[in-house]
Amino acid sequence: MEQLLSYNGNILERDEFRLQPDNRAFRYGDGIFETIRIEKGIILWSEKHFRRISESARLLHMNVGNSWDQERFENDILSLYYQNHPDHGPARIRYSLFRNAGGLYTPLTNTASWLIESENLDSPFFSLNTRGLEVSLYTEIPKSTNKLSNLKAISALIYVMAGIYKRDQGLGECILVNDHGGIVESTSSNIFIIKNQEIITPPLSEGCVDGVMRSVMLGIFSDKGIHVKEKPITPKDLNLADEVFLSNTIQGIRWVSRFKDKTYQNRETTVFVHMLNTKASDYCKAKAASS
């Protein structure tokens, strides 16, 4: 069945939506987006997603209007979800926010529009990948470290180029580095390492995306009394790590099995997936009870 879209809250058939030539997302990558998971009609970590996209909009001087708030954000997503997924199965949502047309590099307006898309996911909640990921570094284009580095921006050419490298090299993932050689993230996930029983992840100052699942995992570790050190990671640290795992909102946690000649286990990572599923299930129950 052809999936519907939501444009500024209006439900459309896909072939009804027209991208104009002067669309600023198309011309300049002038926009941001969220990738969101829905379970049983519940938007997982909705508050975190809304906080991130609204803070990003403020940083980029985008004006979405006074009627755009968390309630509108959730209602628009769920309105599309219920029409595209009548069985209330797990779904992936892409919520794009972009500045309205007008101007060249300098916009004529700061008003913004939003487009919501959805697609089915194969299975509920999160399961650890059976086969570990083989990864390598993508060093051809370092990621800059500035106040835009933490955004999920529509302008994502560095990730496209890294994805092409990953495909051509037959890798499970590749790891981006910043402009001083530090480990940043993968093409679609934040990165954590376990080294001598210590969990380490790069701080946002290293240029990584301010990932929602990164935030969720830091919260889980804090609740469990598990200390996480946010500090720069080097390629040498990857060679000395005991475990490496990646996190994002759709796949949850994925474990890495190999980096060059170094192999990793997944003992602790397996436990973390169970913690994540418990957290997600509890979140869904609490949201359902309050609705």
N, C-alpha and C positions, 0 to 999 in steps of 0.2 A: 504494500500500500504506500502511495506517495506520502511522504511526511510533510506536515504543515510547518510553517514558520510563524514567529511572532515578531512584528516590527512596530516598535513604540506601543506595544500592548495590543495591536490589532493582529488577529489570526489570519494568515494568508496561505493560499496554495503556493508551493514553491515557484511555479511559473508565473505567479502574479507579482513576485518581488523583482524589481528592476534596479540594478546598480547604475546610477547615472555616471557619465564620464568624469564629472567634476567631484565625485565622491572623494573626500579627503583620506579615508582609509585606503582607497585604491591609489590615489595620487602620491600620498606622502607617508602612508603608514601611521596616520594621525589617529591613533586609537589604542584601546586596551581590551583585554578579554579575560574572562574567567572560565575555567573548565570545572564543572560541578557534577557530583554524583548524587543521584536520587535513589533511595531505597524505600520501597513500600509507601511511596507518596511523601516521603520525608526528604527534604533537602539537607543532606549531610553538611554540617558545619556552616549553616547558612549565615550566621552572624559574622563568622570570619571572612566568608566570601564578600559579604556586603561591605564590611569594614575596609577590606583591601581595595575593592573597586571604587568605593566612594573616596577613600584617601588618595588613590591614584588619580581620580578625576580632579580633585582639588589641586593636586600637584601640577597637573597639566592645564589648569585653568579652564576645565570643561564645566559648563553649566547645564545640568540635566533638568532643572526646574524644581519648584517647591513641592510638587506632587510626587516627586520621585523619592521614596524613602524605603526602608527595609520591607515594610508591608507591601508596597507596590512591587518591589523587586521580587519578593517571594510569590505574590499572586500571579504576576505575569509568567513566571517560570512554571508554576503549577497548572495554570490554565492551559498552556501548551502541552505540558506533560500528560494531563488527563485525556486530551484529545488524541495525542500520538501513541499513548501507551495505556489503553483501556484495561489491560490486565494488571496494571500497577506494578509491573516488573521493574528491575533495575535499569537505569537509564543514565546516559551521559548528556550533559547540557553544555553547550557553548554559548556564553553570554558576551556579546561584543558591544562595546560602547565607543562611538566615534564622533568626532566633531562634524558639524553640518557643513555643507558645501559653501565655498566662497573664498576668494583670495588665492594667492600663490603660496609661497612659504608662510607668509603672514596671513593668518585667517581674518576674514571679515566679521566673523561671529565666533563666540565661544559656546553657543548652544550645541547640544549633542543629541544623538539618537542612539537607539539600541536595537540589536537584532538577536533573537534567541533561536537556537537550533537544538534538536534532540535526536538521539539515536539509541537503539537498544543495546544493553550490555548482556553478555552471555550468562553470567552467574551472579548471585547475590553476595554482597560483602566482599571480603578479601581473602585470597589464598596465595600462599607463597609459590613462586615459580618452581616447578620441579627441577628443571635444568637451570643451573646458574648461568649468569651472563658473563660472557667474555668481553672485556672492555680494553680500550686503548685511549691514549690522549689525543685530542684534536688541538694542535698547536699552530696551525696555519694562520688562523685569525684569533688572536687573544681577545677576551671580553674586557671592555673598559670598565673601570670602577668609578661610577659617579652616581648622582642621586636618581638617575633613570634606570640604573642597572637592576634594581630590585623589582621593577614593574613587569607584569605580563603584557608586553607591548605587542601590538599587531605587527609592527616592524620587527621581523624576526629572522633576518637574513643569515646571521651567524649560526642559528640553529638549523636552518635549511642546509647550509654548507656543511655543518657537522653531521647532519643526517645523511647527506650524500656520501661523505667520507665513511660513515658507519656502514652504509649499504655496500659501497664498493669494496670495503675491507672484510665484509662478511662478519661484522661484529654484532654482539647483542646490544651494545651501547657504546658511546664514546664520551669521554670526559673533557669538558672545556676548561681552559686555564685562563687566568687574568693577565693583565699587562705586565705583571712582575713574576709570572710563572707559577702562581699559586693555583691549587685545585679549586674550581668554582662549583660545578654542578654537572649533570649530564644533559643531554638534549631535551629531556622532558621531566627531570626529577632533581630534587636536592640530594646531596650525598652525605652519608655518615660512615665513619670507620670505627672499628673497635680495636684498640691497641693496648695490650697489657691490662685488660679488663676496664679500660676507660673508653667511653663513647665520646667521639670528637666530631664536630661538624663545622664547616666554615662560617664565620660571622657574616652578617649582611654587608659589612664593610668590604668584604672580599669580592663583592659584585654578584652574588647569587640572587636568584629570584626569591622574594619573600613568600615562600610556598605555604599554602594553607596546611598541607599534610606535614610539612616541617614543623609548623606551629603546633599541630595536634600531637605529634610525637614528642615534642619538647614538653608539652603539658602532661602527657602520659608518664614520661620519665620523672617529671617533678612530683606527680602524685604518688608514684611508687618509691620515691626517695632515691632514684637512680640519678647520679650526678652526670651531667653532660657538659663538656668543655667546648665552648665556642671559640675556636682559635684557627689561624691559618693552617692549611694542610698542604704539604709539598708532595711531589711525586715520590720522594724518598719515604714519606709516611705510608704511601700505598704499598710500597715494597716491604714495610715492617708490620703492616696491619694483620690482625688475626681474622677479622671479618670486615666486609664492606657491603653496605646496602643502600638502595636508592628509594626515595619516597615521593609519591604524588597522589593526588586525590582520586584518581580513577583506579589505579592498580594497587594502591596502598604501599606495600613494601616489596621490593624485589632484591634478591641477593645476588651478589657478584661472585663468580667462582674463579675467575682468572684475570690477572693483569700482567701481561708479558709472561715471564716464567714463574710468577708468584701465584699460588693457588690459595683459596680461602675456604673455610668451613662456614656453616650457617647455624650453628647450635643456638647462639643467643638470638639471632635474627628470627628463628622459628618461634621462639618465646614471644618476641615483640609482635609478631603477627597475631598471636592469640590475644595479647593485650589490646591491640588495635581493634580487633573484632568485638571484644567485650565493650570497649569504649563506644564503638559505633552502634552496637545493639542497645546499650543503655541510653545513648543520645536519642535514638529513634523512639524508644519507649517513653522517655520523658517528653519529647515533642508531641507524641500521640496523646499522652495523658493531659497535656495542657491545651490541646486544641478543642 
